[in-house]
């Protein structure tokens, strides 16, 4: 594990929000230091289990100068035992086309539950690389005791102009129409999903009556008189994101006592480049970032573990594409100074804050899932199979 050093101060002189008490970069980095000791203990355990699996590092048998003829070959018993578990654990997920099952709570939820189940399974089968994802999660659980998954949503849109019907509203003498409008008004309150399936003229009348309360009680008819352009959005991407994280790059509030819902923050480090951040459109202060100082490269003092051994030849020559380390804080802060906590997300590169906003997810929870293989009490982390560890 690479050395980790926290540097305080920086270029966060300008506020990114209009909050009364916006957290400073120093305050956010203090959370990183709070979690460091507990984080390092868990990571050291995981490194030890990896060494047992691969027979390397401290577990590798070195040649004895006093007995040079002694073999240094060690059977990979842990690896062999783990391989029996991979297929047994992945088969229930990869062998079924119905991973998610949604059950209705009441009879009114039957159709919605059926639709949600179809949608969840379709997204998991078509929008994600299901085989690779399940294989990686299972191997992380078996080999390291814990799989840490970060969840999110990728929604990309572009502005467009859509032609929609234009109506003229006039009185009518049709009693049947009055009954249809009354039923539509009740349906909009009771079952909005089913209301959307009604004919457009009926929905147009309901909207017209809501905007003109003085017309309530009258029989109104919507007569098409043509079309009009309306600004709308075209959805380009709308899919879930599930990312398996390296445990070295995730720092958890040590006071959560093994319950992620009690954690006040989680900080993760990630690899990004300037082109990605510009395209996302949610980051600021990118012109103030010291890109060269935070590049992922041997010799740079960066607290991040990468799957790639970066050197000068591994980095892109184009500065827009060169990989740097960014830290993302998900947690709770008193942003209004009134003693109440608000879920927020903040991102920084080096000494520069580039993002600060309220947690955008509907449930307002930390977007991380910890999956322990063999749970340890009062800990978010698990351990590999106890039988394998005892044998070795």
C-alpha positions as CSV (number, residue, x, y, z in Angstrom):
1,X,0.0,0.0,0.0
2,X,1.4,3.4,-1.0
3,X,2.2,6.0,1.6
4,X,-0.6,8.4,2.2
5,X,-0.1,12.1,3.1
6,X,-2.7,14.8,3.6
7,X,-2.0,18.3,2.5
8,X,-4.2,21.1,4.0
9,X,-4.9,24.5,2.5
10,X,-5.4,25.0,-1.3
11,X,-7.2,27.1,-3.8
12,X,-10.8,26.7,-2.4
13,X,-11.0,30.5,-1.8
14,X,-14.2,31.0,-3.9
15,X,-17.5,29.4,-2.7
16,X,-19.1,26.8,-5.0
17,X,-22.6,27.2,-3.4
18,X,-24.8,29.7,-1.7
19,X,-24.9,27.7,1.5
20,X,-24.5,29.7,4.7
21,X,-21.8,27.3,6.0
22,X,-20.1,25.6,3.1
23,X,-17.6,23.0,4.2
24,X,-14.0,23.9,3.5
25,X,-11.4,21.6,1.8
26,X,-9.6,21.4,5.2
27,X,-12.7,20.1,6.9
28,X,-13.3,17.5,4.2
29,X,-9.7,16.3,4.4
30,X,-9.9,16.0,8.2
31,X,-12.5,13.3,7.6
32,X,-10.0,11.5,5.5
33,X,-7.5,11.5,8.4
34,X,-10.2,10.4,10.8
35,X,-10.9,7.2,8.8
36,X,-7.2,6.5,7.9
37,X,-6.3,4.4,10.9
38,X,-9.3,2.0,10.7
39,X,-8.9,2.0,6.9
40,X,-5.3,0.9,7.0
41,X,-6.0,-1.9,9.5
42,X,-8.6,-3.4,7.2
43,X,-6.5,-3.0,4.1
44,X,-3.5,-4.7,5.7
45,X,-5.7,-7.7,6.5
46,X,-6.9,-7.8,2.9
47,X,-3.3,-7.6,1.6
48,X,-2.4,-10.5,3.8
49,X,-5.3,-12.6,2.4
50,X,-4.2,-11.8,-1.1
51,X,-0.7,-12.9,-0.3
52,X,-2.0,-16.2,1.0
53,X,-4.0,-16.6,-2.2
54,X,-1.2,-15.9,-4.6
55,X,1.8,-17.0,-2.4
56,X,3.6,-13.8,-2.9
57,X,4.8,-10.9,-0.7
58,X,5.5,-12.0,2.9
59,X,4.0,-15.5,2.2
60,X,6.5,-16.3,-0.5
61,X,9.1,-18.8,0.6
62,X,12.6,-17.4,0.1
63,X,15.7,-19.4,-0.6
64,X,17.6,-20.5,2.5
65,X,21.3,-19.8,2.0
66,X,22.1,-22.5,4.5
67,X,20.1,-25.0,2.5
68,X,20.2,-23.9,-1.2
69,X,18.8,-27.2,-2.4
70,X,15.5,-26.8,-0.5
71,X,12.6,-26.2,-2.8
72,X,10.7,-22.9,-2.6
73,X,7.6,-24.2,-4.4
74,X,4.5,-23.8,-2.3
75,X,1.2,-25.3,-3.4
76,X,-1.5,-22.7,-3.8
77,X,-4.1,-24.4,-1.5
78,X,-6.1,-21.2,-0.8
79,X,-6.4,-20.5,-4.5
80,X,-7.5,-24.1,-5.3
81,X,-10.1,-24.0,-2.5
82,X,-11.4,-20.6,-3.7
83,X,-11.8,-21.8,-7.3
84,X,-14.3,-24.3,-6.1
85,X,-16.4,-21.5,-4.6
86,X,-16.4,-19.1,-7.6
87,X,-18.7,-21.2,-9.9
88,X,-21.0,-22.3,-7.0
89,X,-21.6,-18.7,-6.1
90,X,-21.9,-17.2,-9.6
91,X,-24.2,-19.8,-11.0
92,X,-27.4,-18.7,-9.2
93,X,-27.0,-15.2,-10.7
94,X,-25.7,-16.0,-14.2
95,X,-28.0,-19.0,-14.6
96,X,-31.2,-17.1,-14.2
97,X,-32.9,-14.4,-16.3
98,X,-34.8,-13.2,-13.3
99,X,-32.4,-11.9,-10.8
100,X,-34.8,-9.3,-9.3
101,X,-38.2,-10.3,-8.0
102,X,-40.6,-7.4,-7.1
103,X,-43.6,-8.3,-5.0
104,X,-46.6,-6.0,-4.6
105,X,-47.6,-4.7,-1.1
106,X,-51.3,-4.3,-2.0
107,X,-53.6,-5.3,-4.9
108,X,-53.2,-1.8,-6.4
109,X,-49.5,-2.4,-6.8
110,X,-49.6,-5.5,-8.9
111,X,-49.2,-3.9,-12.3
112,X,-46.5,-1.5,-11.1
113,X,-44.6,-4.3,-9.4
114,X,-44.7,-6.4,-12.6
115,X,-43.5,-3.5,-14.6
116,X,-40.7,-2.7,-12.2
117,X,-39.5,-6.3,-12.2
118,X,-39.4,-6.4,-16.0
119,X,-37.5,-3.1,-16.1
120,X,-34.9,-4.1,-13.4
121,X,-34.1,-7.4,-15.1
122,X,-34.0,-5.9,-18.5
123,X,-31.5,-3.2,-17.4
124,X,-29.3,-5.7,-15.6
125,X,-29.2,-8.0,-18.7
126,X,-28.7,-5.3,-21.4
127,X,-27.2,-2.2,-19.8
128,X,-24.6,-3.8,-17.7
129,X,-21.9,-6.4,-18.4
130,X,-23.6,-8.9,-16.1
131,X,-21.1,-11.7,-16.4
132,X,-18.0,-9.6,-15.7
133,X,-19.8,-7.7,-12.9
134,X,-21.0,-10.9,-11.0
135,X,-17.6,-12.7,-11.5
136,X,-15.7,-9.7,-10.1
137,X,-18.0,-9.2,-7.1
138,X,-17.9,-13.0,-6.2
139,X,-14.1,-13.1,-6.6
140,X,-13.7,-10.0,-4.4
141,X,-15.9,-11.6,-1.7
142,X,-14.1,-14.9,-1.8
143,X,-10.6,-13.6,-2.1
144,X,-10.7,-10.5,0.1
145,X,-13.7,-11.1,2.3
146,X,-15.6,-8.0,1.2
147,X,-16.9,-6.6,-2.1
148,X,-17.4,-2.8,-2.1
149,X,-19.8,-1.6,-4.8
150,X,-20.5,2.0,-5.7
151,X,-23.9,2.5,-7.4
152,X,-25.1,5.4,-9.5
153,X,-27.1,6.4,-12.5
154,X,-26.0,7.6,-15.9
155,X,-28.6,9.9,-17.5
156,X,-27.6,11.9,-20.6
157,X,-30.0,14.1,-22.5
158,X,-29.9,16.7,-25.3
159,X,-32.3,19.6,-25.9
160,X,-34.8,19.0,-28.7
161,X,-38.0,20.5,-30.1
162,X,-41.1,18.3,-30.2
163,X,-44.4,19.1,-32.0
164,X,-47.4,18.5,-29.8
165,X,-51.1,18.9,-30.4
166,X,-52.7,22.4,-29.8
167,X,-56.2,22.5,-28.5
168,X,-59.0,25.1,-28.3
169,X,-61.3,24.7,-25.3
170,X,-65.0,25.3,-25.8
171,X,-68.3,24.5,-24.0
172,X,-70.0,21.2,-24.8
173,X,-73.4,19.7,-24.2
174,X,-72.3,16.0,-24.0
175,X,-73.2,14.5,-20.5
176,X,-70.9,11.5,-21.3
177,X,-68.0,13.8,-21.7
178,X,-68.6,15.3,-18.3
179,X,-68.5,11.9,-16.8
180,X,-65.2,11.0,-18.6
181,X,-63.6,14.2,-17.3
182,X,-64.8,13.6,-13.7
183,X,-63.4,10.1,-13.9
184,X,-60.1,11.4,-15.3
185,X,-59.7,13.9,-12.5
186,X,-60.3,11.2,-9.9
187,X,-57.9,8.8,-11.6
188,X,-55.1,11.5,-11.7
189,X,-55.2,11.6,-7.9
190,X,-55.7,7.9,-7.3
191,X,-53.5,6.3,-10.0
192,X,-51.2,8.7,-11.9
193,X,-49.6,5.9,-13.9
194,X,-52.9,4.8,-15.3
195,X,-54.0,8.4,-15.9
196,X,-51.1,8.8,-18.4
197,X,-52.7,6.1,-20.6
198,X,-55.9,8.3,-21.1
199,X,-56.4,10.1,-24.5
200,X,-54.6,13.4,-24.9
201,X,-57.8,15.5,-25.3
202,X,-59.1,14.3,-22.0
203,X,-55.9,15.0,-20.2
204,X,-55.7,18.4,-21.9
205,X,-59.2,19.3,-20.5
206,X,-58.2,18.2,-17.0
207,X,-55.1,20.4,-17.1
208,X,-57.2,23.3,-18.5
209,X,-59.7,23.0,-15.6
210,X,-56.8,22.9,-13.0
211,X,-55.5,26.2,-14.5
212,X,-58.9,27.8,-14.6
213,X,-60.8,27.0,-11.4
214,X,-63.7,29.3,-12.4
215,X,-64.5,26.8,-15.2
216,X,-65.0,23.9,-12.8
217,X,-68.5,22.3,-13.1
218,X,-68.7,23.2,-16.8
219,X,-68.5,20.6,-19.6
220,X,-65.4,21.6,-21.6
221,X,-64.3,20.0,-24.9
222,X,-60.8,20.0,-26.3
223,X,-60.8,20.5,-30.1
224,X,-57.5,20.0,-32.0
225,X,-56.5,23.1,-34.0
226,X,-53.0,22.1,-35.1
227,X,-49.6,21.6,-33.6
228,X,-47.1,23.8,-31.7
229,X,-43.4,23.4,-31.0
230,X,-42.4,22.6,-27.4
231,X,-38.9,22.5,-25.9
232,X,-38.1,19.0,-24.5
233,X,-35.2,16.7,-23.9
234,X,-34.2,13.6,-25.8
235,X,-32.8,10.9,-23.6
236,X,-29.5,9.5,-24.9
237,X,-28.5,7.3,-22.0
238,X,-30.6,6.2,-19.0
239,X,-29.0,3.3,-17.2
240,X,-27.7,2.2,-13.8
241,X,-24.0,2.2,-12.9
242,X,-22.4,-0.5,-10.7
243,X,-18.7,-0.1,-10.0
244,X,-16.6,-2.5,-8.0
245,X,-14.2,-0.5,-5.8
246,X,-10.7,-1.4,-4.6
247,X,-10.8,-1.4,-0.7
248,X,-7.6,0.6,-0.7
249,X,-9.5,3.5,-2.2
250,X,-12.5,3.7,0.1
251,X,-12.5,5.4,3.5
252,X,-15.4,4.8,5.8
253,X,-16.5,6.6,8.9
254,X,-15.0,4.4,11.7
255,X,-17.8,5.3,14.1
256,X,-20.5,3.6,12.1
257,X,-20.2,0.4,14.2
258,X,-20.7,-1.9,11.2
259,X,-23.9,-0.3,10.0
260,X,-23.5,1.8,6.8
261,X,-26.7,3.7,7.5
262,X,-25.0,5.1,10.6
263,X,-21.9,6.2,8.7
264,X,-21.6,10.0,8.5
265,X,-19.3,9.9,5.5
266,X,-17.5,7.8,2.9
267,X,-14.6,9.1,0.8
268,X,-13.3,7.4,-2.3
269,X,-10.5,8.2,-4.6
270,X,-10.9,7.7,-8.3
271,X,-9.1,8.1,-11.6
272,X,-10.3,10.9,-13.9
273,X,-9.1,13.1,-16.7
274,X,-9.9,16.6,-17.7
275,X,-11.9,15.6,-20.7
276,X,-14.3,13.5,-18.7
277,X,-14.8,16.3,-16.1
278,X,-15.5,18.8,-18.8
279,X,-18.0,16.5,-20.5
280,X,-19.9,15.9,-17.3
281,X,-20.7,19.6,-17.0
282,X,-21.0,19.5,-13.2
283,X,-17.5,20.5,-12.2
284,X,-16.1,23.9,-11.5
285,X,-12.6,25.5,-10.9
286,X,-11.0,23.1,-13.4
287,X,-8.8,25.9,-14.6
288,X,-7.4,26.2,-11.0
289,X,-6.3,22.5,-10.8
290,X,-2.6,21.6,-10.8
291,X,-2.9,18.8,-13.3
292,X,0.7,17.9,-13.4
293,X,1.1,17.6,-9.6
294,X,-1.8,15.2,-9.2
295,X,-1.1,12.9,-12.2
296,X,-1.0,9.2,-11.5
297,X,2.6,8.3,-11.9
298,X,5.4,6.6,-10.0
299,X,7.0,9.1,-7.6
300,X,4.0,11.4,-7.2
301,X,2.7,11.6,-3.7
302,X,-0.8,10.5,-4.4
303,X,-3.0,8.4,-2.0
304,X,-4.5,6.0,-4.5
305,X,-4.0,2.4,-5.6
306,X,-4.5,1.8,-9.3
307,X,-4.9,-1.4,-11.3
308,X,-2.3,0.0,-13.7
309,X,1.4,0.6,-13.0
310,X,1.5,4.1,-14.4
311,X,4.8,5.5,-15.6
312,X,5.7,8.2,-18.2
313,X,4.9,5.8,-21.1
314,X,1.6,4.7,-19.6
315,X,0.2,8.2,-19.5
316,X,-1.3,10.0,-22.5
317,X,0.6,12.8,-24.1
318,X,-2.6,14.8,-24.5
319,X,-3.1,16.7,-21.3
320,X,-6.9,16.4,-21.6
321,X,-6.6,12.6,-21.4
322,X,-3.9,12.3,-18.7
323,X,-5.2,10.5,-15.6
324,X,-5.3,12.3,-12.2
325,X,-6.6,11.4,-8.8
326,X,-9.8,13.0,-7.5
327,X,-11.4,12.5,-4.1
328,X,-15.1,12.3,-3.7
329,X,-16.8,12.9,-0.3
330,X,-20.3,11.6,0.3
331,X,-21.7,12.4,3.8
332,X,-23.6,14.8,6.0
333,X,-22.8,18.4,6.9
334,X,-24.5,21.3,8.6
335,X,-24.6,23.5,5.5
336,X,-27.0,26.1,6.9
337,X,-25.5,26.5,10.4
338,X,-28.8,25.6,12.1
339,X,-27.7,22.3,13.6
340,X,-29.4,20.1,11.0
341,X,-27.4,17.7,8.8
342,X,-27.8,17.7,5.0
343,X,-26.5,14.9,2.7
344,X,-23.9,16.4,0.3
345,X,-21.3,15.4,-2.2
346,X,-18.0,17.2,-2.7
347,X,-15.1,16.5,-5.0
348,X,-11.5,17.8,-5.0
349,X,-8.3,17.3,-6.9
350,X,-5.2,18.1,-5.0
351,X,-5.9,21.4,-3.2
352,X,-8.8,22.5,-5.4
353,X,-12.5,21.9,-4.8
354,X,-14.3,21.2,-8.1
355,X,-17.8,20.1,-7.0
356,X,-20.1,20.8,-4.0
357,X,-23.8,20.1,-4.0
358,X,-26.6,18.4,-2.2
359,X,-26.7,14.6,-2.6
360,X,-28.6,14.2,-6.0
361,X,-30.0,10.7,-5.3
362,X,-33.7,10.5,-4.3
363,X,-33.0,8.4,-1.1
364,X,-30.2,10.8,0.0
365,X,-28.1,7.8,1.2
366,X,-24.4,7.1,0.7
367,X,-24.2,5.4,-2.7
368,X,-22.1,2.4,-1.6
369,X,-22.9,-1.2,-0.8
370,X,-20.6,-3.4,1.3
371,X,-21.0,-7.2,0.7
372,X,-19.2,-9.3,3.4
373,X,-18.5,-12.9,2.5
374,X,-18.1,-14.1,6.1
375,X,-19.4,-11.2,8.3
376,X,-17.5,-9.9,11.2
377,X,-19.5,-8.5,14.1
378,X,-19.5,-4.7,14.4
379,X,-17.7,-4.3,11.1
380,X,-18.7,-3.4,7.5
381,X,-15.9,-5.7,6.3
382,X,-16.0,-9.5,6.2
383,X,-13.3,-12.2,5.8
384,X,-12.6,-15.0,3.5
385,X,-13.8,-18.5,4.2
386,X,-12.7,-19.4,7.8
387,X,-12.0,-23.0,6.8
388,X,-9.5,-21.9,4.2
389,X,-7.7,-19.6,6.6
390,X,-7.5,-22.3,9.2
391,X,-6.0,-24.8,6.8
392,X,-3.2,-22.3,6.0
